[in-house]
Amino acid sequence: MSTQQHEQDRVEPGAAEPVMAATGLVKRYGKVTALRGADFELLPGEIMAVVGDNGAGKSTLIKALSGAIVPDEGEIRLDGSPVRFHSPLDARKAGIETVYQTLAVAPAMDISSNLFLGREQRKPGVRGSVFRMLDRKAMRAAAQDQLDALGVATVQNIDQIVETLSGGQRQAVAVSRAAMFGTKLVIMDEPTAALGVKESGQVLDLIRRIRDRGLPVILISHNMPHVFEVADRIHVHRLGRRAALVQPGDYTMSEVVSLMTGALSLDSDGALVDPSGHRAEVDEQGHAVAVDG
C-alpha cells in the first residue's frame, strides 16, 4: 500500500472502535504510584507513538498493556471486550506481540528457528505427535514467506545464524516474528535504539509495512525525529497519566517536548498554554513563551 493510499484509508480519531483501550489504570509500587488513572487508545491501522520523560510511567503503561504487570485499578479492553492479562503469555494468546528493546532472540539459532521460537511446528502424524519431530522445512518456508511479505531484503539466507547478523537485521527478525503471530497489535519498545541511520530507516520502513498490512503498532521511542516520521498519533505521557494526544502534523517536535516536560499543556481547544493558563508557543530556542495574558 502506498503512502498516498494509507493517507486516504487512515482512520480518523473517533471514527472507529479502538483495537485496544485502557481507562483509569493505576499501578502502585509501595509508596510510589507509577500510573495515576492513565488512559490509552489504539485505533485500527495506526502507528501510535508513546513518548514521555524518564520516570513518566510510560514503561509501566506498556507493561500493563502487554501483560507484564497487572494494574491495581482500571480496565483494559481489546476490541471492546474487557481483558485481564496476568502474564505476557496471556497477552500473546490474545494476539498481542511485543518486541522488547533487549531483543528476545536466540543468537545461536538460525532465522527460521527464531521466528518460530516457542511456537515450533511439528511434523504431521505420529512423527510429530509421538516422536515430537520438528517440521523444519515447513518453518523455513513460512519464515521466508514472512520476510518476503514484509519486504525484508537485508536477510538473504533464512538458515543464517542470528549472531552473525547486524543489529538492524536482528531487529528485523524480532519485528518479523511479532508481525507473524500478532493478530491484534504489535508493541515495539525503542526498536531503533543503538542502530545507525541506514538500519534505523530500514526498521522504520518495516514498521510502516506492518501498519499498512492492517496491524496497528504501539511505538515507544525517545527518538522524536523517528516518532514524527512514522507515527499517526502521539500519546504524551507525564506523571503517570496521559498529558496529551496529538497528531504530528498539528504540532512541532519542540512543542511535543514541551508537553512532555510540563512546560506547556493543551487547553480544551487543543491550544498550547503555559502553567498559568495563558496561550503560549515555543520560540526558536525551544523555550515556551506566553503570547497573551
Secondary structure as UniProt FT lines:
FT   HELIX           3..9
FT   TURN            13..14
FT   STRAND          20..29
FT   TURN            30..31
FT   STRAND          32..42
FT   TURN            44..45
FT   STRAND          47..52
FT   TURN            54..55
FT   HELIX           58..65
FT   TURN            66..67
FT   STRAND          73..78
FT   TURN            79..80
FT   STRAND          81..83
FT   HELIX           88..93
FT   TURN            94..95
FT   STRAND          96..99
FT   TURN            101..102
FT   TURN            107..108
FT   HELIX           111..115
FT   TURN            116..118
FT   HELIX           126..129
FT   HELIX           136..149
FT   TURN            150..151
FT   TURN            158..159
FT   HELIX           162..164
FT   HELIX           167..181
FT   STRAND          185..189
FT   TURN            191..194
FT   HELIX           197..212
FT   TURN            213..214
FT   STRAND          217..220
FT   HELIX           224..230
FT   STRAND          233..238
FT   TURN            239..240
FT   STRAND          241..246
FT   HELIX           248..250
FT   HELIX           253..261
FT   STRAND          265..266
FT   TURN            268..269
FT   STRAND          272..273
FT   TURN            275..276
FT   STRAND          279..282
FT   TURN            284..285
FT   STRAND          288..290
//
